[in-house]
Amino acid sequence: MRFMSFKFLSLGLFSLSTVLALGTTTIKPAQAVCTATDVNVQVGISKEPAEQNNQASAEFDEDCYNNNSTHTSTQVGQGDRVRQNRRSEHKLGGRNGDNKLREMGVDTPNIFTPVDVRVNVPTPEGALERR
């Protein structure tokens, strides 16, 4: 009987300490840094190889957080000579100095992901000349 009382007392103390620990734990909401994604696809169908240019950049304010930007572009050109030019700029701001990550002591970089796909498809006469 004494052993049984000790078991219940131990179980009760363990339960009480668990409840107190969980009750005093501060739950912080998830926060994200700023991200920018840039996707470019250029397809040139021509006798000669296409001239394809893509300039993508991203600029983030110092206090940027929980913000994102996505640009997508597809260019298809056909002719004897194809020239394709694209320029994309991402500018992301913060929230009036309210960077929750820094307030929590987390210093993470902003993320820029450029994806650049350039395809040259030779026309039949161009394919023969390239050999």
N, C-alpha and C positions, 0 to 999 in steps of 0.2 A: 504494500500500500504506500509505503514511504517512497519507493522508487517511482510509482505512478504519479505522486504529487510533484516530485522533482521534474519528471518529464513535462507535465503540464505547465509548471512554473517556467521551465526553460523555453518551452514553446511560446508561452505568453510573452516573455521578455524579448525573444527573437522577433516575434510579430510586431511588438510595440516599437522596437528599434528600427525595423524595416519601414514601418509607417512613418516614423519621425524622419528617417533619412530621405524617403521619397517626398515627403511633404515640404521639406526645406530645400530641396533641389530646385534650382532655377532652370527652367526650360527656356532656351533661347531659340527664336525662330530662325529658320534657314535663310541665309543671305547669299547673294551671288555677286561676283565681280561683274564688270562690264565685258560683253563679248561682241565681236563683230565678225561676220562671215561674209565673204565675197566670192561668188561663183561666176566664172566667166567661161563661155563656150564659144569658140570661133571656128567656123567651118568655111574653107575656101575651096571652091570647085573651079579649077582653072587649068589652062595649058601650062602655065608656069607656077612655081610655088608661090603661095599667097604671102603678102607682107602682113603680118599680124602683130599687133602691139596691144598690151594691156598694162595699165598702170593702176594699181589698187593701193590705197593707203588707209590707215585708221589713226585717229587722234582722240585720245581720252583725256578728259579733265582729271586733275589730280584726285578729286574727291568722288570720282565716278564709281557707282555701285548699283547693282540691280537694274541694269539697263542693257539692251541689246539692239543690234542693227544687222539686217541681212539684205544684201543686194544680189540680184541674179540678172544675167544677161546672156542672150544667145544671138549670135550674128551668123548669117549664112550668106555668102557672096558667091556669085557665079559670073564668069567671063574669061577673057583672055588673060587679064591681070587683075587680081583681087587685092585690095588694100583694106584692112580692117583695123580700126583704132578705137580704143575704149579707155576711158578714165573714170575711176570710181573713188570717191572720198567718203569715209565714214567719220563723223564727228559726234562723239557721245559726251554728254554732260553729266554732272553729278546731281546731288539733291541739296543744294545750298549748304554744302559742308557737312551734311548729315551722313557720313560714311559709317554705317553700322559695323562693318568689319573692323575698321580701325578702333572703334569704341570697344570692341570685344578683344582687342589686342591681336587681331589676325591681319597680317600684311600679305596680300596676295596680288599677283600681277593681273592686269587686264589681258584678255585673250583675243588675238586677231588670227583668223583662219582664212587665208586666201586659197582658192582653188582655181587653177588656170588650165583649161583644156584647149589646145589648138590642133586642128586637124586640117591636113591638106589632101584633097582628093583630086588626082590628076584626071583631066578629060582624056579620052582615047588618043587624040593627037598628041597631047602633052606626055602621055605615058610612053608613047613610041619614041619621042624625042629625048626623053630622059635616059633611055638605055644607052 
